[in-house]
Amino acid sequence: MIYLCAISNIRSGACKEDCKFCTQSVKWGADIKRFKQKDISQIVNEAKLAKKNKASGFCLVTSGRGLDEKTLEYVCRASKAVLKEVDIKIIACNGTASKEALKELKNAGVSIYNHNLETSREFYPEICSTHSWDERFETCGNVKSVGLRLCSGGIFGLGESESDRISLLNSLKKLNPDGIPLNFFIENKKLPLKATHNKETALKIIKLFRQNFTNSIIMLAGGREIVFGNDFTQGLKAGANAIVIGDYLTTKGEKVDKDIEILTKEGFEIANEC
């Protein structure tokens, strides 16, 4: 059973953090679309399209360090508007968040909160200096404590070592996420990093995470096209059981009908609900 998830970048490129892997940081000046708020009606239309394309999850993503008061109000409005018209699980991905803010999201219909640890605690200072890894871990704990489902994973190919990947895995074990996105770094000429991943390493990572998280949804997320090309089912056969469909936050994804055609041809069944 394969789960499909679509994402909507509802506030883009307004982040003052310095994560070296992220084009949404204003520090790096990447050539991307930047806007404060996407119109709610457009978000609802995107959710309708996601549902039509067999997605069971729809993620509302905002750039920035965390869930401040204005962002919270906006995401709650967007969640309520979508759920009024579309039967789909709402995922929120809005950075660091307090228990109080997360409770408000839950009351607005959000089912899942996505906050990735990204990499090991030891390696994190090499890719970000404006906030700590511990801050990220604390938010993940907050998510669990208020009764939201937690989605938390990492990004690979940043120059991390194998021991860093094991450290990330062990940290995630403490959180026991419902979903684990596995992202593979997508290079951009303005970013200060070069990708260090390849297909063999990616398959090894997927197998490792599946062995250690037998009950979690493991998702092939950003960069699956970079490591697998059109043959992303290699990642599914290695243990992943979800993919992101459509475009990512600032980069193009595959055409959804092409993905579904490949899944159908390979005999994978698409889940109705996540």
One Martini backbone bead per residue (centre of mass of N, CA, C, O) as a GRO file, in nm:
protein
  274
    1MET     BB    1   0.093   0.039   0.026
    2ILE     BB    2   0.053   0.371  -0.108
    3TYR     BB    3   0.131   0.697  -0.020
    4LEU     BB    4  -0.002   1.022  -0.089
    5CYS     BB    5   0.155   1.353  -0.110
    6ALA     BB    6   0.082   1.699  -0.083
    7ILE     BB    7   0.212   2.032  -0.142
    8SER     BB    8   0.192   2.373   0.005
    9ASN     BB    9   0.324   2.687  -0.064
   10ILE     BB   10   0.207   2.957   0.144
   11ARG     BB   11   0.510   3.060   0.226
   12SER     BB   12   0.778   3.224   0.048
   13GLY     BB   13   1.111   3.320   0.106
   14ALA     BB   14   1.102   3.440   0.440
   15CYS     BB   15   1.383   3.339   0.555
   16LYS     BB   16   1.642   3.407   0.818
   17GLU     BB   17   1.773   3.160   0.799
   18ASP     BB   18   2.094   2.945   0.733
   19CYS     BB   19   2.027   2.703   0.572
   20LYS     BB   20   2.228   2.537   0.332
   21PHE     BB   21   1.969   2.367   0.186
   22CYS     BB   22   1.790   2.644   0.154
   23THR     BB   23   1.610   2.853  -0.074
   24GLN     BB   24   1.434   3.024   0.150
   25SER     BB   25   1.678   3.172   0.220
   26VAL     BB   26   1.784   3.501   0.205
   27LYS     BB   27   2.096   3.465   0.223
   28TRP     BB   28   2.131   3.315  -0.077
   29GLY     BB   29   1.952   3.424  -0.324
   30ALA     BB   30   1.753   3.258  -0.461
   31ASP     BB   31   1.565   3.179  -0.756
   32ILE     BB   32   1.253   3.250  -0.631
   33LYS     BB   33   0.947   3.244  -0.513
   34ARG     BB   34   0.807   3.528  -0.330
   35PHE     BB   35   0.568   3.512  -0.052
   36LYS     BB   36   0.345   3.561   0.207
   37GLN     BB   37   0.046   3.481   0.077
   38LYS     BB   38  -0.177   3.255  -0.004
   39ASP     BB   39  -0.465   3.210  -0.127
   40ILE     BB   40  -0.718   3.030   0.000
   41SER     BB   41  -0.855   2.943  -0.267
   42GLN     BB   42  -0.596   2.814  -0.383
   43ILE     BB   43  -0.557   2.601  -0.166
   44VAL     BB   44  -0.824   2.455  -0.213
   45ASN     BB   45  -0.767   2.381  -0.510
   46GLU     BB   46  -0.516   2.211  -0.449
   47ALA     BB   47  -0.665   2.005  -0.270
   48LYS     BB   48  -0.856   1.902  -0.486
   49LEU     BB   49  -0.632   1.799  -0.673
   50ALA     BB   50  -0.502   1.605  -0.476
   51LYS     BB   51  -0.750   1.425  -0.443
   52LYS     BB   52  -0.777   1.353  -0.745
   53ASN     BB   53  -0.462   1.234  -0.720
   54LYS     BB   54  -0.479   1.043  -0.446
   55ALA     BB   55  -0.438   1.204  -0.201
   56SER     BB   56  -0.423   1.182   0.170
   57GLY     BB   57  -0.224   1.433   0.186
   58PHE     BB   58  -0.199   1.788   0.306
   59CYS     BB   59   0.056   2.040   0.298
   60LEU     BB   60   0.124   2.324   0.508
   61VAL     BB   61   0.373   2.561   0.408
   62THR     BB   62   0.613   2.761   0.591
   63SER     BB   63   0.828   2.999   0.610
   64GLY     BB   64   1.045   2.989   0.875
   65ARG     BB   65   1.112   2.927   1.203
   66GLY     BB   66   0.799   2.976   1.305
   67LEU     BB   67   0.492   2.981   1.501
   68ASP     BB   68   0.334   3.247   1.486
   69GLU     BB   69   0.049   3.422   1.522
   70LYS     BB   70  -0.005   3.483   1.219
   71THR     BB   71   0.051   3.200   1.109
   72LEU     BB   72  -0.154   3.049   1.276
   73GLU     BB   73  -0.408   3.190   1.169
   74TYR     BB   74  -0.362   3.115   0.869
   75VAL     BB   75  -0.349   2.803   0.894
   76CYS     BB   76  -0.626   2.769   1.024
   77ARG     BB   77  -0.789   2.886   0.791
   78ALA     BB   78  -0.689   2.689   0.575
   79SER     BB   79  -0.780   2.427   0.706
   80LYS     BB   80  -1.085   2.490   0.728
   81ALA     BB   81  -1.131   2.542   0.424
   82VAL     BB   82  -1.051   2.265   0.320
   83LEU     BB   83  -1.240   2.083   0.506
   84LYS     BB   84  -1.509   2.201   0.390
   85GLU     BB   85  -1.430   2.059   0.079
   86VAL     BB   86  -1.212   1.834   0.182
   87ASP     BB   87  -1.121   1.488   0.208
   88ILE     BB   88  -0.839   1.541   0.410
   89LYS     BB   89  -0.528   1.537   0.536
   90ILE     BB   90  -0.377   1.762   0.758
   91ILE     BB   91  -0.064   1.920   0.718
   92ALA     BB   92   0.187   2.077   0.914
   93CYS     BB   93   0.467   2.321   0.821
   94ASN     BB   94   0.603   2.574   1.067
   95GLY     BB   95   0.807   2.492   1.261
   96THR     BB   96   0.840   2.606   1.544
   97ALA     BB   97   0.643   2.488   1.841
   98SER     BB   98   0.408   2.514   2.062
   99LYS     BB   99   0.166   2.367   2.241
  100GLU     BB  100  -0.049   2.585   2.201
  101ALA     BB  101  -0.033   2.605   1.891
  102LEU     BB  102  -0.088   2.302   1.833
  103LYS     BB  103  -0.371   2.298   1.955
  104GLU     BB  104  -0.493   2.496   1.748
  105LEU     BB  105  -0.445   2.322   1.502
  106LYS     BB  106  -0.613   2.085   1.596
  107ASN     BB  107  -0.882   2.254   1.617
  108ALA     BB  108  -0.851   2.315   1.288
  109GLY     BB  109  -0.779   1.995   1.174
  110VAL     BB  110  -0.509   1.906   1.231
  111SER     BB  111  -0.325   1.586   1.229
  112ILE     BB  112  -0.029   1.677   1.126
  113TYR     BB  113   0.324   1.725   1.208
  114ASN     BB  114   0.604   1.878   1.039
  115HIS     BB  115   0.946   1.810   1.176
  116ASN     BB  116   1.262   1.806   1.097
  117LEU     BB  117   1.586   1.715   1.198
  118GLU     BB  118   1.769   1.636   0.920
  119THR     BB  119   2.004   1.557   1.135
  120SER     BB  120   2.242   1.544   1.335
  121ARG     BB  121   2.344   1.693   1.619
  122GLU     BB  122   2.649   1.709   1.537
  123PHE     BB  123   2.606   1.833   1.230
  124TYR     BB  124   2.415   2.084   1.238
  125PRO     BB  125   2.626   2.329   1.267
  126GLU     BB  126   2.717   2.292   0.955
  127ILE     BB  127   2.404   2.392   0.840
  128CYS     BB  128   2.337   2.567   1.115
  129SER     BB  129   2.335   2.887   1.325
  130THR     BB  130   2.030   3.015   1.408
  131HIS     BB  131   1.969   2.723   1.521
  132SER     BB  132   1.884   2.437   1.694
  133TRP     BB  133   1.837   2.104   1.724
  134ASP     BB  134   1.688   2.107   2.000
  135GLU     BB  135   1.449   2.274   1.898
  136ARG     BB  136   1.342   2.056   1.711
  137PHE     BB  137   1.303   1.829   1.917
  138GLU     BB  138   1.102   1.980   2.098
  139THR     BB  139   0.876   2.008   1.892
  140CYS     BB  140   0.829   1.706   1.853
  141GLY     BB  141   0.741   1.664   2.146
  142ASN     BB  142   0.497   1.855   2.137
  143VAL     BB  143   0.334   1.703   1.930
  144LYS     BB  144   0.290   1.447   2.099
  145SER     BB  145   0.164   1.584   2.362
  146VAL     BB  146  -0.111   1.691   2.191
  147GLY     BB  147  -0.196   1.449   1.973
  148LEU     BB  148  -0.028   1.459   1.732
  149ARG     BB  149   0.103   1.366   1.449
  150LEU     BB  150   0.430   1.262   1.352
  151CYS     BB  151   0.660   1.422   1.118
  152SER     BB  152   1.001   1.288   1.089
  153GLY     BB  153   1.326   1.360   0.942
  154GLY     BB  154   1.546   1.395   0.652
  155ILE     BB  155   1.860   1.500   0.499
  156PHE     BB  156   2.057   1.398   0.221
  157GLY     BB  157   2.376   1.500   0.098
  158LEU     BB  158   2.550   1.724   0.296
  159GLY     BB  159   2.815   1.554   0.425
  160GLU     BB  160   2.746   1.332   0.587
  161SER     BB  161   2.779   1.065   0.779
  162GLU     BB  162   2.703   0.754   0.878
  163SER     BB  163   2.691   0.831   1.181
  164ASP     BB  164   2.481   1.054   1.141
  165ARG     BB  165   2.252   0.868   1.046
  166ILE     BB  166   2.241   0.702   1.305
  167SER     BB  167   2.184   0.936   1.496
  168LEU     BB  168   1.919   1.018   1.370
  169LEU     BB  169   1.774   0.749   1.406
  170ASN     BB  170   1.799   0.743   1.722
  171SER     BB  171   1.636   1.002   1.767
  172LEU     BB  172   1.373   0.901   1.628
  173LYS     BB  173   1.321   0.668   1.824
  174LYS     BB  174   1.236   0.860   2.062
  175LEU     BB  175   0.972   0.961   1.885
  176ASN     BB  176   0.813   0.782   1.696
  177PRO     BB  177   0.713   0.831   1.409
  178ASP     BB  178   0.462   0.805   1.173
  179GLY     BB  179   0.652   0.981   0.984
  180ILE     BB  180   0.934   0.953   0.726
  181PRO     BB  181   1.116   1.174   0.562
  182LEU     BB  182   1.318   1.132   0.263
  183ASN     BB  183   1.570   1.346   0.173
  184PHE     BB  184   1.739   1.482  -0.124
  185PHE     BB  185   1.962   1.689  -0.217
  186ILE     BB  186   1.913   1.997  -0.393
  187GLU     BB  187   2.076   2.175  -0.598
  188ASN     BB  188   2.215   2.517  -0.588
  189LYS     BB  189   2.412   2.778  -0.694
  190LYS     BB  190   2.356   2.948  -0.413
  191LEU     BB  191   2.444   2.716  -0.256
  192PRO     BB  192   2.711   2.584  -0.030
  193LEU     BB  193   2.634   2.298  -0.151
  194LYS     BB  194   2.709   1.956  -0.229
  195ALA     BB  195   2.618   1.667  -0.338
  196THR     BB  196   2.662   1.315  -0.178
  197HIS     BB  197   2.474   1.137  -0.336
  198ASN     BB  198   2.329   0.809  -0.420
  199LYS     BB  199   2.164   0.529  -0.495
  200GLU     BB  200   2.304   0.332  -0.301
  201THR     BB  201   2.273   0.507  -0.048
  202ALA     BB  202   1.967   0.543  -0.057
  203LEU     BB  203   1.894   0.242  -0.028
  204LYS     BB  204   2.034   0.204   0.243
  205ILE     BB  205   1.863   0.407   0.401
  206ILE     BB  206   1.586   0.285   0.356
  207LYS     BB  207   1.645   0.007   0.479
  208LEU     BB  208   1.729   0.107   0.758
  209PHE     BB  209   1.458   0.246   0.833
  210ARG     BB  210   1.273   0.001   0.797
  211GLN     BB  211   1.411  -0.183   1.009
  212ASN     BB  212   1.351   0.045   1.251
  213PHE     BB  213   1.045   0.119   1.108
  214THR     BB  214   0.785  -0.088   1.073
  215ASN     BB  215   0.522   0.131   1.133
  216SER     BB  216   0.612   0.347   0.943
  217ILE     BB  217   0.601   0.604   0.728
  218ILE     BB  218   0.800   0.601   0.430
  219MET     BB  219   0.924   0.885   0.252
  220LEU     BB  220   0.960   0.999  -0.067
  221ALA     BB  221   1.094   1.298  -0.131
  222GLY     BB  222   1.302   1.512  -0.189
  223GLY     BB  223   1.505   1.400  -0.468
  224ARG     BB  224   1.418   1.130  -0.608
  225GLU     BB  225   1.499   1.206  -0.903
  226ILE     BB  226   1.805   1.226  -0.855
  227VAL     BB  227   1.852   0.914  -0.759
  228PHE     BB  228   1.616   0.756  -0.964
  229GLY     BB  229   1.450   0.902  -1.147
  230ASN     BB  230   1.192   0.713  -1.283
  231ASP     BB  231   1.283   0.468  -1.066
  232PHE     BB  232   1.132   0.494  -0.766
  233THR     BB  233   1.054   0.190  -0.700
  234GLN     BB  234   1.317   0.113  -0.565
  235GLY     BB  235   1.243   0.256  -0.296
  236LEU     BB  236   0.991   0.081  -0.238
  237LYS     BB  237   1.136  -0.199  -0.244
  238ALA     BB  238   1.327  -0.102   0.007
  239GLY     BB  239   1.061   0.038   0.207
  240ALA     BB  240   0.895   0.241   0.098
  241ASN     BB  241   0.531   0.395   0.135
  242ALA     BB  242   0.589   0.691   0.005
  243ILE     BB  243   0.494   0.998  -0.176
  244VAL     BB  244   0.556   1.286  -0.341
  245ILE     BB  245   0.343   1.492  -0.520
  246GLY     BB  246   0.448   1.697  -0.737
  247ASP     BB  247   0.549   1.976  -0.619
  248TYR     BB  248   0.755   2.150  -0.442
  249LEU     BB  249   0.848   2.432  -0.299
  250THR     BB  250   1.093   2.528  -0.540
  251THR     BB  251   1.048   2.262  -0.710
  252LYS     BB  252   1.008   2.038  -0.946
  253GLY     BB  253   0.815   1.773  -1.025
  254GLU     BB  254   0.635   1.527  -1.115
  255LYS     BB  255   0.398   1.392  -1.290
  256VAL     BB  256   0.127   1.243  -1.162
  257ASP     BB  257   0.032   1.050  -1.391
  258LYS     BB  258   0.309   0.914  -1.411
  259ASP     BB  259   0.327   0.797  -1.128
  260ILE     BB  260   0.062   0.631  -1.138
  261GLU     BB  261   0.142   0.460  -1.380
  262ILE     BB  262   0.385   0.325  -1.244
  263LEU     BB  263   0.240   0.202  -1.002
  264THR     BB  264   0.039   0.031  -1.163
  265LYS     BB  265   0.244  -0.131  -1.334
  266GLU     BB  266   0.392  -0.242  -1.054
  267GLY     BB  267   0.142  -0.311  -0.842
  268PHE     BB  268   0.052  -0.068  -0.676
  269GLU     BB  269  -0.131   0.041  -0.401
  270ILE     BB  270  -0.348   0.303  -0.327
  271ALA     BB  271  -0.419   0.490  -0.069
  272ASN     BB  272  -0.700   0.652   0.089
  273GLU     BB  273  -0.548   0.667   0.379
  274CYS     BB  274  -0.330   0.812   0.651
   0.00000   0.00000   0.00000
